[in-house]
Amino acid sequence: MLTPRNIWQRLVERAAAPVDASSLAVFRMIFGIIGFIGCVRFLAYDWVNRFYVAPQFHFKYFGFEWVEPLSPVAMHGAFVVLAILSLMVAAGFLYRPAIIAFFLLFTYVELIDVTMYLNHYYLVSLLAFWMCFLPLNRKWSIDALIWPDIRSEVTPALHLWVVRFQVACVYFFAGIAKFGSDWLLDAQPMSLWMSSRVEAPIIGAYLGEWWVALGMSWAGFLFDTTIVAWLLWPKTRKYAYAAVLAFHGLTGYFFAIGLFPLIMVGCATIFFDPSWPRFGRKFELPKVSFDSRRLRLGVAGFVLLASVLFAMPWRHLAYPGDVLWTEEGMRWSWKVMIREKNGAVTYRVKVPTRDRELQVTPCDYLTADQEREFSGQPDMILQLGHHIGRDYAAKHGSAEVYVDALVSMNGRKPRLLIDPNVNLMSISDGIAPAKWITDAPVDAPFRPRIVQR
């Protein structure tokens, strides 16, 4: 008879089973190398200035309004330090302090401005957090050479579960987020994206065809929802990884998504047999026992935190309306590339000393990157409205701020995203449903007419 106690005991026993530590050691190296490449890219392309130094205003995450950028020199120094820490993690040199410092500094940098939110940055932060608790320096590391006592050919299965869980979440939630009519029936926003790439060699002539976009939409949905299972099954693993290379190679080519394809290609190796880096050489797992008390605490912590992280992507269900329109519950949810929003935002400011409304354009306060990102996101529009209101209130004593935000979602006709009659200065951002956001459009997205050739 299964009881909670029996289930718990079996879970702990399976978590304590020794597995080859090779794949996790390689994962540590991949993580560190990609982190180093990312930091060098930011420095080489002057993105530190562009995204962190040049903006005069930074959008804040709810609850992290206190996070501020460092001085220009210190911001550049932060990326240099991150690059060094990445190499230390890859080499397994002073691994524990290096990964803890990497997690704290990388997460701080990403919390500076909401404009910089990307799903793969969130993934890097989460993986770095988990790695703070995983002894990934026991094999193929400088630490293991300096301190032979920590050296080990095996690790508890729990450590493998942790990384597999986090990577699987990305694919799983990215897949179910695509289960909607826009993606599966109307091929949007894929059709919009593909029609902008018709200049591509050889295949460009076909990318403007709606049926091609529809096929790619279904391919993306099926890939995300099933790839983890194919990678875990030994009989299909090599074919599945070939699909990973092809899929992420194509997405990297067609879309400007930075290091995301490289990250996912590297992370996918965690679903291979733990001994895969030995390339078939026979290895008999030694019989070892791990600290029972520490392992039980580890399992409990993993179950608790994994439950929270698995629940977070569902929180949009607590809000009325379409999450693609309201954005409530959109971030931290692995809703990867499922909407294309374009907007034109104009603020109207009323001050006591003027008899008419003053029109304020976002470009007076934002960089081009920020303006492009914020125009379809209500909480960011609200934040800038508050900033404009405070600016004018400091000059004129008080100010009311209204906004006309015309937004198109997945090719639909533009419509107002925010109630234009609501004074933004009377609204506070929070976790409660935002009644000042208008209802999502109910019309079907734009579908290009198929031309018979």
N, C-alpha and C positions, 0 to 999 in steps of 0.2 A: 504494500500500500504506500502510495506516494504521499508524503507529508511535507510541509514547508521545511522541516528539519532535514528530511532525507534529500530533498531537492538541493538545499544549501550544501549539504555534505558532498553530494555528487559534483556540484559546481566547483567546490573548492578542490576536490580530488582531480578533476579534469584541468583546472587552472594550474595545478601543481605539477602536471605531467611535463617532464623535460623535453624540450625540442632543440634542434640544432640552432645555435646562436648566429649562424652565418648570415642569414637573410637580414636580420636586424642590424648586424654590423654594416652590411652593404647599404641598407636603408639610411643609416646614420651618415655614411659618406655621401650618398646622393643628396640628402637634405642639406648638408653643409656646403657642397659644391654649388648647388642651385642657389642657396642663400648668398654665396660669394658672388656668383654671376649677377644676381639681381642688384646687389649693392654697387658693383662696378658699373652696371648699366646706368644707374641713377646718377652716379658721379660723372661718368663719361659723357652722357647726354645733357648734363646740366639740369637734370630734373629736380635736384634739390632746390635750386634757385626758383625754378618754374613753379613748383607745387607748394613749397614751404616758406620761401623767403619773399617772393614777389607779391603774393596776395596781401592786401591790406586788411582783409576780413577772412576769418576762418569759420566754417560751419562746424558746430559742436554736436557731439553725440549726447543724447539724453542721459543724464547722470554723470557725464564726463565734461561738463562745461568748464571745469577748472584746468583742463589740459591746455597748455599754451606752447607755441613753438619756441625753440631756443634762439639765440642770436645766430646770424648767418654763419659765422665761423663754427659755432658749436653744432649747428645742424649738419654741416658738412663733416665735422668731426664724428658725429653720431653714425653716419654711414660708413666712415672709415673703420670705426670700432666694430660695427656690425659685420663688415667684411672680414676683419681679423677674427672675430668670434666664430664666424661661419667656418673658416679654415680650421680653427681649433676643434670645432665639433666634428668636422670631416675627418680630421686626423686622430680624434679621440685624445687630445692633449688637454689636461685639466678639464675633462669633459663636463663634469657636473657644474662647476661654477661658470663655465663657458655657455652652456645651454640655458642656465637660469638667467644669466645676464643678457643673452640673446633674446629670450622670450620677453623680458621686461622692457628692453630697449626697442625691440621691433614693435611690440604692442603699443608702446608709448607713441612711436612715430606714426603708427596707423590711426591713433586716436586724435591726432592733431586736427584733422579736417575730414568731414564726412565725404567731401568730394572725392577723396582717395579710396573710398570703400570699394574693394573688389573681393569676390568670393575666395579667390586663391590667397589673398593676403590674410583673410580670416582663417583659412585652412592652415597656413603657415603658423599663425599664432597658436592655434589649437594643437597642432602637432608638436610645436616647441614646448607647450605646456605639459603635454603627456610625457614628452621626452625628459622633462625635469625629474620625473619619478622612475624612469627606466634606466637600468645600468647598461647602456648600449656601448660602453667602453671596455667590456670584459674580453673582447675578441678583436683582433686586427686593429689595435690602437696603440698609441704611444704610452698611454697610461698603463696598459697591460705589460709593456716592456719595462717601465720604470718600477711598477709595483706588481710583481708576478703573483702575489697572493690574490689579486682580484681576477686573474685570468680564468676564463671558463669557456668550454666548448658548447655548453648548453645553457638554456635559460628557461624559466617557467613558461608554459603555454600562454599564461595570462598576458605576458608582455607582447606576444604576437597578436592576441585578441585586441588589445588596446589600439594598436596602429591599424589593424584591419577594420575595426569598427569605424574609426574616424574617416578613413578613405572611403569605405562603403557608404557612409552617410551622404557623401557628396554625390555619388552616382544615384543612389536610391531616391533622394529628394529632388535631384535635378530631373530624374525621370518622371516621377509622379507630378511634378509641377507642369510638365508638358501635356498632361492628360486634360486637355481642354479643346474646345472647338476652334479657337483661334489657331492653335498649333497644328492640330490633327486634321481639321476639315478645311480651314481657310489658308493654311500654309503661311500664316503670319506670326512673327515678323520675318520668317525666312525668305519669303518672296521679295520683301523690300531689300533685304541685304544682298540677295543674289542678283537682283536687277541692277545693283550698283557695281557689279563685278563682271559685266559683260565684256570688258576689255581683256579678260584673262585669256592667255593663249590656248588654242585648241578647243577647250570646253566653253569658252566665253559665249559662243553663239547660242548655247543651250541654256545659259543661266537665267535668261530673261523669261523662260517658259515656266508657266505656273505649275505644270505637272512635275517639273524637275524640283521646284521648291517643295512641293507636297511630298515627293519621294524622300527628299533630304530631311524633312520634318519627321516623317515616320521612322526613318533610319536613326535619327538622333534619339527619338523616344524609345525605340527598341534597344538601342545600344545602352543607354543609361540604365534602363530597368533590368537588363539581363546580364550585363558584362561581368559583374562580380561573380555570379554563379558559373559562367563559362570559365573564368580565370581560376576558380577554386576546383573545378573538375579536371583531374589530370588528363583525361582523354581529349579534352577540347582546349586545354590551356595554351598550347603553342599557337593555335589558330586564333584564339581569343586575344592573345597578346599582339598578334599581327593586326587584328582589327583595332586594337588600342593605338598602335603606331599609325595606322592609316587614318583613323578617326581624328585623333588629336593633331596629326600632321596636316590634315585638310582644314580643320578649324583654325589652326595656327596660321595657315596660308590665307584663308578667306577673311578672318576677323582679327582686329587689333586687340588681342587679349593677352599680350605680354608673355610671361613665363608660364601661364596656366597649362598649356599643352605639355611643356617639359616637366612640370611638377607632376602631372597626372601620369605621364609615361613612366617616370621614375617611381612614383608611389605604387603603381600597379604591380610592381615586382613583389610587393609584400604578400600577394595572394598566391605566389608560387610555393612549392614545397620549401620548407625552411632550409633545406640543405642545397638548394639550387646553385649557390655560388661555388660549390665543390665540383660542378659539371660532371655529375655521375660517379665521382669517386666514392667508393664505399666508406661509410662511416657508421660505426656502431655507437649508439648513444650510451654514455656511461650511466650507471645507476647512481643517481644522486638524490638527496632529499633537501628540500628548501625549508627555510624558517617558517614553521606552520603559523605562528602568530602574525608575523609580518605579511604572509601570503593572504591570510584571512582578512586582514585590514585592507590589503590591496584589492581583493575581490570586492569587498564591501564598498570601497571608494570608487572603484570602476563602475559597479552597478549603479550607484547613486548618481555619479556625474554623467554617465552614459544615458541614464534615464532623462536627466535634465536636457542634455544636448539633443536627444531624440525627440523630446516634447517641443522644444523651441520652434522648429519649423512649422508646427501645427497651430501656433498661436494666432495666425491670421484668421482662423475659423471663429475666434471670439469677437471679431469685428464684422460689422455689416458691410455689404458691398464687395466689390471686386478688388482683391489685393493689388492687382496690376494697376488699378486706377488710384486707389487711396494710398498705396504703399505701406499701409499699416500691417506690420508683420512681415515685410518684404526682406529686410536685412537679416543676416544671421540665419537664413532659411534655405540656402542652396538653391534658390530659384534662379538658375543660371541661364541667361540669355533667352528669356521668354517674352520680353516685351521691348518695343521700340517706341519711345515717347519723344515728341518734339514739341516745344512750346515757345510762345512769345509772351513775356511777362512785363507788365508796366504797372508801377505803383502810383497811386494817387494820394497825395498828402494834403491834409487840411490843417492849417495853422491859424491861430487867433488873429494874427496881424495881416492876413491876406483874405480878400473877398472871394477868391477862386481857388480851385484845387491846383496843386502843383504836380506836374507829372515828373516822375523820377524813373530813369531806366537803370536796370541792374548793372550795366556796364560801367556806371559811375563808381561802383563799389567792388566789382568782381573782375577777375581775369577771364579770358575767353574760355579756359578750361572749366572754371567754376560755373560760368553762365550756362554753358552747354549741359552740364551735369544737373544743375539745380532746377531747371525750368519745368521738369515734370514731377517734382517731388514736393508735396505739400508742406512737410515739416521744414524743409530748407527754405521754401518761399516764405513761410512764417518767420523763420529766424532772421532772414534778411529784412523783412518788414519791420521787425522789432528794432533791428540795428538802425534802419533808416529813421524810424520814429524817434529813437533816442537822440539821433544826430540832430534832427530838426527841433526836437523839444529843447535841447541844450541851447539852440540859437533863438527860439521863439517862445519858450515857456512851456508849450504843450503841443501835441500833434496827434492827429488821427491818421491812420494809414489804411488804405484800401488797395485792393489789387485786382487787376484784370489779367488772368492767366489763361490764355487760350492754348489748349493742349490737344495734340493728336496722338492717339494710341493705336499702334499697329495699323497705321494707314487710314484710320477713320477720319471723318471730317473733324476739324478742331472744334472744341467746345470748352466752356469755362470749367476749370478744375476746382476753383474756390469761389464761394459765394461773394460776389463783388460788393455786396451791401454790408459785409461784416467788417468792423473795425479790428484790424489785426492786433492792435495794441490792447484790446480787451480779451485776447485769447492767450492762454498759457499752454505750452506744449506738455504732453504727458502720455500716459499709457491708456487713458480713457478714449473711447471712440470719438473721432473728430467730426462733430456735426457740421462744421463749417466747410467740409469738403463736399462737393456736389455728387450726385448719383452718377455711377459709371454709365457710359453710353451703352445702349442696347442694340444699336444697329450693327450689322455685320461689318467686319473689316473689309478694306478694299481688296478686291480680287481682280487681277489683271485679266483682260479678255484674251482667250487663246485664239491666236491668229492662225488660220489654216494656210499652210505653205504649199 
